[in-house]
């Protein structure tokens, strides 16, 4: 008998559409998995058990009545606790917003609802989405399902851990410096951030308006393709959202990488990388080659400037929107967050404007360096093996600051560049913890990275492996 | 008058934003400012007079994946 909780989002939706599973059975399988294991993992902040079962029953009735089904109908999902649903508490991982009930619903939730996905509740996250490890002083740290003393990555900690633990089929995360790709890599799942402006941010907690992105974490590239099709596209409620048409990403998943050129930057991404990371990355490149891709090492001198500017943009923008709370009740923040925000107030305005103003020129330069004659850029998602919660805990010791911030070294540049970027599992290290492969493409090239990731997953089973939860 | 960069930064934050250092980690976080200042110093002269933030949205479209 099929374990319904083990199905991916597309498998669950397709099983529901074919009548092989009811939505209620899919939701009950997820609930049972959460009941059994979330005491260890701590991915869930709010479980809307009854509402999820009612939504599932409505989907079952719709199918029985022969009504059209959405592309994600019946698939159980939960989302990072920063996607507003009118009237539902959205803590944003914080004490400050512990009883915040928004008046609006996020456009992406409306779109997922319309696609038939079942929203079961909200997930743990870094406080105000502002750390790359997933530590949370208010809800408790989320734990890596592959080994509980290890961090999940952040800031979408519950999204990564919950998908990995098979608590639900997929989750929304958000990504300003790697917050989708890091937990995807560290928890052994697949996560994508689109081109800057690709997905609406209306009704989503802001962190850095220049670099915030909404995107899914799921088991497979195919899942991500289907979800991205649903959530992408212009939204009148978000003036920054792009008007470009949204392709059928899933239809373009052919498995064929012949003629695809993969660029591997010599600079930055492998600087000081752990041996296990390098081995896993090189092995992943061989898989892409076996599918028909060519791999070329390229030089990207632009990365030094990009690395400087990216942190300034997010720090200053976050500092600006948190200034009132930092004045009025700074003690309500976790130590690491108020410490991180504080430095943002020291950066002069003209340097922030310089960082933003150089962004277009550096995007053009990076595309010349890495994507001229190449289709995809490949890097490891992290340079280091998965760290423990203890060794990246700044609240316990400020000495952990450098290791904590180094977690996102390889993901941050792509937020500054605004490029579509995916992370997918590409191995396990010598301790049995996941390794991630990061793929980026030109603006609006989500289809490129999804197709490459899907091709990779046709020849590997890293994405299908389950963490050894007791 | 404070002269080291951390104390100067604290004074500037207090003056401009009315925010006090919330904890020791915050002061520790200011210790990376000299390195950041050096990185910006190395980039001096690269900003073109006509550059502005909206050039990024233009670049996204100019550098778009063909066929999208």
Interface residues (C-beta under 8 A of the other chain):
Chain A: X195 X196 X197 X210 X242 X244 X247 X305 X308 X311 X312 X323 X326 X327 X330 X331 X333 X335 X336 X338 X339 X340 X342 X343 X345 X346 X347 X351 X353 X354 X356 X357 X358 X359 X360 X361 X363 X364 X367 X371 X394 X395 X398 X401 X418 X441 X442 X443 X444 X445 X447 X448
Chain B: X9 X12 X13 X16 X17 X18 X19 X20 X21 X22 X23 X24 X25 X26 X28 X29 X30 X32 X33 X36 X39 X40 X43 X46 X47 X48 X51 X52 X53 X54 X55 X56 X57 X58 X59 X60 X61 X62 X63 X64 X65 X68
